[in-house]
Amino acid sequence: YILVIVELVAINWIYGTKSFVRDIKVMLGAEVGICWKVCWFFFDQFCWFVFDPVALFGILVYFLVGFELPAGYPDAAIAAGWVLFSIAIGMLPLCFCHAMYIDEGNTLLE
């Protein structure tokens, strides 16, 4: 859920739906169907700004509040799961910092 929330914000708030549709056309060499455009533009304007990130964050909090470790697994397996989770989530800020470091002359807002 954490990565989905970040992806949702990045594509819709930062990159923009119009740029996303344009890039799909360039990559696939075909227009996106009108149904997709209507859904993306409708949700871009009315729902994705507030509802989707808040709903996903609420689901994540609800899950974490009621979270219990699974029974019947050895401690090493549970530790391995937490390590994999940490690596997956840790890659996001690490890659962001790397991209900002190698991009010469631009600030964070640019």
N, C-alpha and C positions, 0 to 999 in steps of 0.2 A: 504494500500500500504506500509505503514511503516513496519508492521509485515511481509509482504511477502518479502520485500527487506532484512530484517534481516534473515529470514528463508533461503532465497536463498544463501546469503553469508555464513551462518553457515553450511549448508549442503555441499555446493560445495567447498568453499574456505578453511574452517576450518576442517570439518569432512572428506570430500573426497567422490567422487562418488563410488570408489571401496569398501570402508567401508560401504557405504549406501546400495549397491547391496548385499554385504555379509550379512548385518543385515536383509534385507528383506528375504533372503533365510532362515536364522535361525528362524525368526519369523513365516514365512508362511510354512516352510518345503518344499518349492518347488522353483525351479529355476525361475528367472525372464526371460521373453521372450527375444529373441534376438533383436527384434525391440526396446524394452525399453532400453536395454544395448547400442545399437548403438546410439540411440537418446541422452541418458544421457552422454555417453562418448564423442560424437561429440560436444554437447553443452558445456560439461565441458571443453573441450580443446579449443574451438574456440569462443563460444558466451557468455556463462554465466559470464566469467571473466569481461567483459566490457559491452557488449550490454544490457543484461537483467537488471542489477541494474541501469544503466544509463537511460534506457528507462522507467523503473518504477518510478525512481526519477523525470524524466521529466513529466510524466503523473501526478504525485502528485503535482508538482509545478504548472502545467497548471491548475489543479483543484483548488488549493488554491488561485491562482491569480484571477480567475473568480468566486470565492465562494461568494454566497449571502445567507443570512439567509432565510429559507423558510417562505413564507407569510401565515398567517392564523392560526399559532400555538401560543398558549399562551407562555409567557416568561418562565413559569415554565417547560414546555415541552422542550423548547430549552435548558434551563439550565440543565435539566436532561440528555439530549443527550450529552452535553459537559462533564458532570460528568462521564457518562459511557465511553466516549471516553478517558478521562484522566485516568480512572482506567485501561482500557485495555492497553494503551500505558505505563502507569506507572508500570505495573506488569513486564515488560521486564527488566528494570534495577534493580528493586527490587529483582526479582528471580535470576538474574545474581549475584548480590552482596551476596545474601544468599548462593548460591551454592559455591561461592568462599570462603565465611567465614567458611562453614562447611567442606570443603575439606582440610584436614590437610596436611601440608608439601609441598603443591604445590604452585607455583607462577602463575601469570596470564599467562605467556607464556607457562607453562607446561600444 
